[in-house]
Amino acid sequence: MKNTNKGVEQLIYSNCERKFVLRIDPKNDAMIKYNKLYQSLKKVSAEWHAGHVQWFYTWNYLKFYSDGICISASMAGDDVNLINGGFNKGEQNITHGKFDIEGTILKLIFDGVEVNGAFNNDGSIIIEGKINWDIFYPIS
């Protein structure tokens, strides 16, 4: 649903029981930053091994290029310099896709699957997921 109120666009997304309202001021240049690393919130999982719990931590990363290419990967580390140094569109071990911006909506296409996202005024990007949403912040 899209509402316009006093020059501020409101995008209302709902997924299951959650509702997200983004207020995006078209005058605010909070759009995508090219060749900049975006990091998701930390993902936590656990497995039971030999009588104890083993915890795993991962982050999802995105990077966008001005030619419409975007890359994505999930990594166990959060060392920005190490990740950013090897995270480029020439690498073969990361997912390559395309993106398009339609107004304040970001469309990502990876392996023929399209997902939508939106820009937030703080520079972050919220990406729609099948079960839950993910938020990415520019970090480098």
C-alpha positions as CSV (number, residue, x, y, z in Angstrom):
1,M,0.0,0.0,0.0
2,K,1.3,3.4,-0.9
3,N,0.1,6.7,0.7
4,T,1.3,10.2,0.1
5,N,1.1,12.7,2.9
6,K,2.6,16.2,2.8
7,G,5.4,15.2,0.4
8,V,6.4,12.2,2.4
9,E,5.7,8.8,0.9
10,Q,4.6,6.1,3.2
11,L,5.2,2.5,2.2
12,I,3.4,0.0,4.3
13,Y,4.5,-3.6,4.1
14,S,3.0,-6.5,5.9
15,N,4.3,-10.0,6.2
16,C,2.5,-12.5,8.4
17,E,1.9,-10.6,11.7
18,R,4.5,-7.9,11.2
19,K,3.9,-4.6,9.6
20,F,6.6,-2.2,8.5
21,V,5.9,1.5,7.7
22,L,8.7,3.4,6.0
23,R,8.4,7.1,5.6
24,I,10.5,8.2,2.8
25,D,11.0,11.8,2.0
26,P,11.6,12.2,-1.8
27,K,13.9,15.2,-1.1
28,N,16.1,13.0,1.1
29,D,18.8,11.4,-1.0
30,A,18.7,8.1,1.0
31,M,19.0,6.0,-2.1
32,I,21.5,3.3,-2.9
33,K,25.2,3.8,-2.5
34,Y,27.3,2.2,-5.3
35,N,30.4,0.1,-4.6
36,K,29.6,0.2,-0.9
37,L,29.3,-2.9,1.3
38,Y,25.9,-3.4,3.0
39,Q,25.7,-5.8,6.0
40,S,22.6,-7.4,7.5
41,L,21.9,-7.9,11.1
42,K,23.7,-10.9,12.7
43,K,22.1,-14.3,12.0
44,V,22.4,-16.8,14.9
45,S,21.9,-20.5,14.7
46,A,22.8,-23.4,17.0
47,E,23.4,-27.2,16.7
48,W,23.7,-29.9,19.3
49,H,27.2,-31.6,19.1
50,A,28.5,-34.2,21.6
51,G,26.4,-33.1,24.5
52,H,26.8,-29.3,24.0
53,V,25.4,-26.5,21.9
54,Q,27.6,-25.1,19.1
55,W,26.7,-21.6,18.1
56,F,27.1,-20.2,14.6
57,Y,27.0,-16.5,13.5
58,T,26.6,-15.3,9.9
59,W,25.9,-12.0,8.2
60,N,24.5,-11.4,4.7
61,Y,26.2,-8.9,2.5
62,L,25.2,-6.9,-0.6
63,K,27.0,-4.6,-2.9
64,F,25.5,-2.6,-5.8
65,Y,27.2,-1.3,-8.9
66,S,26.1,1.6,-11.2
67,D,25.7,-0.8,-14.1
68,G,22.8,-2.6,-12.5
69,I,24.8,-5.5,-11.1
70,C,24.5,-6.5,-7.5
71,I,26.3,-9.2,-5.6
72,S,25.3,-11.1,-2.4
73,A,26.9,-13.6,0.0
74,S,26.5,-15.0,3.4
75,M,29.7,-15.1,5.5
76,A,30.7,-16.1,9.0
77,G,32.9,-13.1,9.6
78,D,32.3,-9.5,10.1
79,D,35.8,-8.1,9.4
80,V,34.8,-5.3,7.0
81,N,38.2,-4.8,5.5
82,L,38.7,-8.5,4.8
83,I,35.3,-9.0,3.4
84,N,35.2,-5.8,1.3
85,G,38.7,-6.7,-0.2
86,G,37.4,-9.9,-1.8
87,F,33.8,-9.0,-2.3
88,N,33.5,-7.7,-5.9
89,K,31.7,-8.7,-9.0
90,G,34.7,-10.5,-10.5
91,E,34.6,-13.2,-7.8
92,Q,33.0,-16.5,-8.8
93,N,32.1,-17.7,-5.3
94,I,29.4,-15.1,-4.6
95,T,25.9,-14.7,-6.0
96,H,25.5,-12.3,-8.9
97,G,22.2,-10.6,-9.7
98,K,20.7,-7.5,-11.1
99,F,18.7,-4.7,-9.5
100,D,16.4,-2.0,-10.6
101,I,15.0,1.1,-8.8
102,E,11.4,2.1,-9.4
103,G,10.8,5.3,-7.4
104,T,11.5,4.3,-3.8
105,I,11.2,0.5,-4.5
106,L,14.3,-1.6,-5.0
107,K,13.9,-4.8,-7.1
108,L,16.5,-7.5,-6.7
109,I,16.8,-10.4,-9.1
110,F,19.0,-13.4,-8.2
111,D,18.7,-16.6,-10.3
112,G,15.4,-15.5,-11.7
113,V,13.8,-14.8,-8.3
114,E,12.7,-11.3,-7.7
115,V,12.4,-9.7,-4.3
116,N,11.4,-6.2,-3.3
117,G,13.1,-3.8,-1.0
118,A,12.7,-0.2,0.2
119,F,15.1,2.6,1.2
120,N,14.9,4.0,4.7
121,N,15.9,7.5,5.5
122,D,18.9,6.4,7.6
123,G,20.5,4.8,4.5
124,S,19.5,1.3,5.3
125,I,17.6,-1.0,2.9
126,I,14.8,-3.4,4.0
127,I,14.5,-6.5,1.8
128,E,11.4,-8.6,1.7
129,G,11.9,-12.3,2.6
130,K,9.7,-15.4,2.3
131,I,9.4,-15.8,6.0
132,N,10.9,-12.6,7.5
133,W,12.4,-9.4,6.4
134,D,16.1,-8.4,6.5
135,I,17.6,-5.0,7.0
136,F,21.0,-4.0,5.5
137,Y,23.1,-1.1,6.6
138,P,26.0,0.5,4.6
139,I,29.2,-0.2,6.5
140,S,32.1,0.7,4.2
